[in-house]
């Protein structure tokens, strides 16, 4: 809701636990709730903006007003919900095909036709090699400056600068090849070359029905 021109694909899992008619009803219910939520958000933003504009001293609230207007201008496209059975590989492939179909839609993603400079592909290939090398630890964590020095050892990347590398890392983060939390001060100098490690770690920390599992222990 806070990212300009967002495109969201809702995905419903555990289809194997539902009857076909129940899946249909749940899909309709979820999409209706999303529509209602967006309408409520739009109404609330308009209400807050009107309150600021109608205040006795609106000049004191310029920053808030500008932020609200910025949020109001953020368009959000909600695609039709995809229901999948995560235990069926065919459903996973169906979801993958649906995502790729949407991503290639130039109306949804105008920048999909943008041609990347060759250095982007060269850095991507070099990072994949580093991540798959025997010296790479299983956690895949690497210091940003150290990564730059490793990449600079490649003959065709000898002149790679930190600023350009950061631009490329943002792109690779967006496409999911790696994870780089540049907005978090404590993690801005760390690049995660193995995103699956984070998934494994989160699965240990965030557990389904964790409270019930803990309460069941005598």
C-alpha positions as CSV (number, residue, x, y, z in Angstrom):
1,X,0.0,0.0,0.0
2,X,3.0,2.3,0.5
3,X,4.9,1.4,-2.7
4,X,4.0,3.3,-5.9
5,X,2.4,1.2,-8.7
6,X,2.3,-2.0,-6.7
7,X,1.1,-5.2,-8.2
8,X,-0.1,-7.9,-5.8
9,X,-1.0,-11.5,-6.6
10,X,-2.9,-13.1,-3.7
11,X,-2.1,-16.8,-3.3
12,X,-4.4,-19.2,-1.3
13,X,-2.7,-22.4,-0.1
14,X,-4.0,-25.6,1.5
15,X,-6.5,-26.2,-1.3
16,X,-6.1,-29.9,-0.5
17,X,-7.9,-29.3,2.8
18,X,-11.0,-27.8,1.1
19,X,-13.8,-29.0,-1.1
20,X,-14.0,-27.4,-4.6
21,X,-17.1,-25.4,-3.7
22,X,-15.4,-24.2,-0.5
23,X,-12.3,-23.0,-2.4
24,X,-14.6,-21.0,-4.7
25,X,-16.4,-19.3,-1.8
26,X,-13.2,-18.6,0.0
27,X,-11.6,-17.0,-3.1
28,X,-14.7,-14.8,-3.5
29,X,-14.6,-13.9,0.2
30,X,-10.9,-13.0,0.2
31,X,-11.2,-10.8,-2.9
32,X,-14.2,-9.0,-1.5
33,X,-12.3,-8.3,1.8
34,X,-9.4,-6.9,-0.2
35,X,-11.7,-4.7,-2.2
36,X,-13.4,-3.5,1.0
37,X,-10.0,-2.9,2.7
38,X,-8.7,-0.7,-0.2
39,X,-12.0,1.3,-0.3
40,X,-11.7,1.9,3.5
41,X,-8.1,3.0,3.1
42,X,-9.0,5.4,0.3
43,X,-11.8,6.8,2.4
44,X,-9.6,7.2,5.5
45,X,-6.8,9.0,3.6
46,X,-9.4,11.4,2.1
47,X,-10.8,12.0,5.6
48,X,-7.3,12.7,7.1
49,X,-6.4,15.0,4.2
50,X,-9.6,17.0,4.6
51,X,-9.0,17.4,8.3
52,X,-5.6,18.8,7.7
53,X,-6.7,21.1,5.0
54,X,-9.6,22.3,7.2
55,X,-7.5,22.9,10.3
56,X,-7.0,26.4,11.6
57,X,-3.3,26.4,11.0
58,X,-2.7,24.0,8.0
59,X,0.9,25.3,7.5
60,X,1.9,23.4,10.6
61,X,0.8,20.1,9.0
62,X,2.5,20.5,5.5
63,X,4.8,17.5,6.0
64,X,1.9,15.2,7.1
65,X,-0.3,16.5,4.3
66,X,2.4,15.8,1.7
67,X,2.9,12.3,3.0
68,X,-0.8,11.6,2.9
69,X,-1.1,12.9,-0.6
70,X,1.8,10.7,-1.6
71,X,0.1,7.7,-0.1
72,X,-3.1,8.6,-1.8
73,X,-1.4,8.7,-5.2
74,X,0.0,5.2,-4.8
75,X,-1.9,2.9,-7.1
76,X,-2.4,-0.7,-6.1
77,X,-3.3,-3.4,-8.7
78,X,-4.8,-6.6,-7.2
79,X,-4.7,-9.6,-9.5
80,X,-7.1,-12.5,-9.2
81,X,-6.3,-14.9,-6.4
82,X,-4.5,-18.1,-7.3
83,X,-5.5,-21.2,-5.2
84,X,-2.8,-23.9,-5.0
85,X,-2.2,-27.2,-3.3
86,X,1.4,-26.9,-2.1
87,X,1.8,-30.7,-1.9
88,X,1.2,-31.0,-5.6
89,X,4.2,-30.1,-7.8
90,X,1.8,-29.4,-10.7
91,X,0.1,-26.6,-8.7
92,X,3.5,-25.1,-7.9
93,X,4.3,-25.1,-11.6
94,X,0.9,-23.5,-12.4
95,X,1.6,-20.7,-9.9
96,X,5.1,-20.2,-11.4
97,X,3.5,-20.0,-14.9
98,X,0.9,-17.5,-13.7
99,X,3.5,-15.2,-12.1
100,X,5.7,-15.3,-15.2
101,X,2.6,-14.5,-17.4
102,X,1.8,-11.4,-15.2
103,X,5.4,-10.3,-15.1
104,X,5.7,-10.2,-18.9
105,X,2.6,-8.1,-19.1
106,X,3.9,-4.6,-20.2
107,X,0.7,-2.9,-18.9
108,X,1.4,-4.1,-15.4
109,X,5.2,-3.8,-15.6
110,X,6.2,-1.1,-18.1
111,X,9.9,-1.6,-17.3
112,X,9.9,-5.2,-18.2
113,X,11.2,-4.3,-21.7
114,X,14.1,-2.2,-20.2
115,X,17.5,-3.5,-21.4
116,X,20.1,-4.0,-18.6
117,X,23.7,-3.0,-19.2
118,X,26.0,-6.1,-19.8
119,X,27.8,-5.4,-16.4
120,X,24.6,-6.4,-14.6
121,X,24.7,-9.9,-16.1
122,X,28.4,-10.2,-15.6
123,X,28.1,-9.3,-11.9
124,X,25.1,-11.7,-11.5
125,X,27.0,-14.6,-13.1
126,X,30.1,-13.8,-10.9
127,X,27.9,-13.7,-7.7
128,X,26.3,-17.1,-8.6
129,X,29.8,-18.6,-9.0
130,X,30.9,-17.2,-5.6
131,X,27.7,-18.5,-3.9
132,X,28.3,-22.0,-5.4
133,X,32.0,-22.1,-4.6
134,X,33.3,-24.5,-2.0
135,X,34.8,-21.7,0.1
136,X,31.3,-20.1,0.6
137,X,29.8,-20.9,4.0
138,X,26.3,-22.5,4.1
139,X,24.7,-19.4,5.5
140,X,25.9,-17.4,2.4
141,X,26.5,-14.2,4.4
142,X,29.2,-11.9,3.0
143,X,30.4,-8.5,3.8
144,X,29.6,-6.0,1.1
145,X,33.1,-4.6,0.9
146,X,34.5,-8.1,0.7
147,X,32.1,-9.0,-2.0
148,X,33.2,-6.0,-4.0
149,X,36.9,-7.1,-3.6
150,X,36.0,-10.6,-4.7
151,X,34.2,-9.3,-7.8
152,X,37.0,-6.9,-8.6
153,X,39.3,-9.9,-9.0
154,X,37.4,-10.9,-12.1
155,X,39.2,-9.4,-15.1
156,X,36.1,-7.9,-16.7
157,X,35.0,-6.4,-13.4
158,X,38.3,-4.9,-12.3
159,X,36.8,-1.3,-12.4
160,X,33.6,-2.2,-10.6
161,X,32.8,0.6,-8.1
162,X,30.8,0.4,-4.9
163,X,28.0,2.6,-6.1
164,X,27.4,0.6,-9.2
165,X,27.6,-2.6,-7.2
166,X,24.9,-1.3,-4.9
167,X,22.6,-0.5,-7.9
168,X,23.1,-4.0,-9.2
169,X,22.5,-5.5,-5.7
170,X,19.2,-3.7,-5.6
171,X,18.2,-5.3,-8.9
172,X,19.3,-8.7,-7.8
173,X,17.5,-8.3,-4.5
174,X,14.3,-7.4,-6.4
175,X,14.5,-10.5,-8.6
176,X,15.2,-12.7,-5.6
177,X,18.7,-13.9,-6.4
178,X,20.1,-12.6,-3.2
179,X,18.9,-10.6,-0.1
180,X,20.3,-7.2,0.9
181,X,18.6,-5.2,3.6
182,X,20.2,-1.9,2.8
183,X,17.5,0.0,4.7
184,X,18.4,-1.7,8.0
185,X,21.4,0.0,9.5
186,X,22.7,-3.2,11.3
187,X,22.5,-5.2,8.0
188,X,23.4,-2.7,5.3
189,X,26.9,-4.0,5.0
190,X,25.9,-7.7,4.8
191,X,24.7,-9.5,1.7
192,X,22.9,-12.8,1.9
193,X,23.9,-14.8,-1.2
194,X,21.8,-17.8,-0.1
195,X,18.2,-16.6,0.5
196,X,17.2,-20.1,1.3
197,X,19.2,-19.9,4.5
198,X,17.0,-17.1,5.7
199,X,13.9,-19.1,4.9
200,X,15.2,-22.0,6.9
201,X,16.1,-19.7,9.8
202,X,12.7,-18.0,9.8
203,X,11.0,-21.4,9.8
204,X,12.8,-22.2,13.0
205,X,11.7,-18.9,14.6
206,X,8.2,-18.5,13.1
207,X,6.2,-21.7,13.5
208,X,2.6,-22.6,12.6
209,X,0.6,-23.2,15.8
210,X,3.7,-22.5,17.9
211,X,1.7,-21.4,21.0
212,X,-0.4,-24.6,20.9
213,X,2.7,-26.7,20.4
214,X,4.4,-25.1,23.5
215,X,1.2,-25.4,25.6
216,X,1.0,-29.1,24.8
217,X,4.4,-29.7,26.5
218,X,3.9,-30.8,30.1
